[in-house]
Amino acid sequence: MKPFLLLPALALLALSAPALAQDAAVSPWSKSTHSSLRLIAGATAPSGKQRVGIEIAMAPGYKTYWRSPGDAGVPPVFDWSGSENVGGLDVRWPTPERFEDGNGYSVGYVGEVVVPVSVQPVDPQKPVTLVLKLDYAVCEKICIPAKGEARLWLEPGVTSVTSPLLESFEARVPAQVKLGPRKEKLSILDVKPEEQGLDAGVRVTLQVPPEGIVDDIFVEGPGMWSFGKPAIIPQPDGTLSAFVKINDRPKGASGPIPFIVTVRGKPAAIETRLELDIPVAKP
């Protein structure tokens, strides 16, 4: 009789296994005053990298910031130093939105965001332990510093854990593109330095498909570069031309400078990385 008694127990264990696997793919919430964060995992990428997301949930009316937070924002600071079997991390930012603040503009996310991260194990045959310490800020009318810590164990090899939430934010990560037209897609045709009177800036030329929309353009440079809100003007040839003013720059910065240009729009956001030969600032 004993072998027959084992069958219900084994069946119960088999039924509970998927739930246990799903629980293992999400870390506990790390709570702050007006926000909480946790790590969530998705299926292993075809490249063998582990797919993870940093989920930040905020109280109604609160926002947090992008990697380039704008005039008044505070960028998040990641500390992964406690992780094990991690050879590389690639943080992939979803397209942000711009907010008008009292002293200018800030850039970030409202309510909830999941920041996707690609994790390259040192040894793919061994488990990965991700340990994140995050310093960030959440703001309603004033900014409040926040801290969070999360730990997530990732099993070795290929996993088929699904996370619709992570996948939805992965879809919001801008596509990496080169300068030039793309058939029936939003395209960045040209980016060049330009001066308008006393204002130095960057001229961005875009091609937009018939049903496409450009909502915003973000320009980033290394260090203390700061750019304004773009002035976007339709052109007779059907393109869009945008002038993005340089608000601030590192002292003496000139010559070939690496920049990132991100276009928020439809059918999908895009991003390009390039060097521009920036002239010396006028006195």
RAZIWO-V801741 format. One record per run of one state. SS is the DSSP state (H for helix, E for strand, - for the rest). FROM is the first residue (numbers start at 1). LEN is the number of residues. Records with the same first field share a line. If there is no record, write none. Layout:
SS = FROM-LEN  FROM-LEN
This chain:
- = 1-1  25-1  27-3  32-3  42-8  59-4  71-6  80-4  85-1  93-1  95-2  102-2  111-1  122-6  140-3  155-9  171-2  174-1  177-10  197-2  208-5  222-4  228-3  235-5  249-6  267-3  279-5
H = 2-23  164-7
E = 26-1  30-2  35-7  50-9  63-8  77-3  84-1  86-7  94-1  97-5  104-7  112-10  128-12  143-12  173-1  175-2  187-10  199-9  213-9  226-2  231-4  240-9  255-12  270-9
